[in-house]
């Protein structure tokens, strides 16, 4: 059985490492949008999509 520690290291970086990510600006932009439009998350979809695409690219780069 895998430990929780092993599972958490796969996928998204920890909060301590996210600031080292190329996707950090997209991440913070999406959070700021949520702060402004907390009652209407659909207004932040563009930010979510940008961050999601950045993460895909970052993961694929890390594999090569």
N, C-alpha and C positions, 0 to 999 in steps of 0.2 A: 504494500500500500504506500502511495506517495505521501509525503508529509505536506502540510499546508504551506510550509516555507518553499518547497520545490515548486508547487503549483503557482504561488504568487509571483515567482520570479519569471514565469513565462507569460508573454503577452504584454500588457501595458507596464511601463516602468513605474517604479515607486515614486511617491511624491518628491523624494530627494533627488531622483534622477531625471524627472521630467524637465527640470530647468536646463539640463544638459542636452536635451533633445532639439533637433532642428524644428520640431513641431511645436515647441513651446509658445511661439507667438500666436499660432492658430489656437492652441489650447487656451491661452489666457484671453484671447478675443472671444472665444465661445463662452467662457465663464463670465466675462464682462457683459456680454449680451444677455445671458440668463439673469444677471443682477438687474438689468434695466427692464427686461420683458418677462419677468418671472411668471406672470399670469398668461403669457402667450408665447410658448416655446417655439411655435411655428415660425415666428419672426427671426429665430436664430438658426434655422435649418441650413442656410448657406454657410454659416460658421462651422456647424457640425460636419457638413460635407467636406469642407476644406480640411478640417482636422483629420477626418477619417481617411481621406486620400493621402494626406501627408504620412499618416501612420502606416498605410499600406506600402508606400514607397520606402519608408524607413525600415520596415521589417524585411522587405525584399532585398534591400541593400545590405542589411546585416547578415543575410543568409549566404551571400556570394563572397 
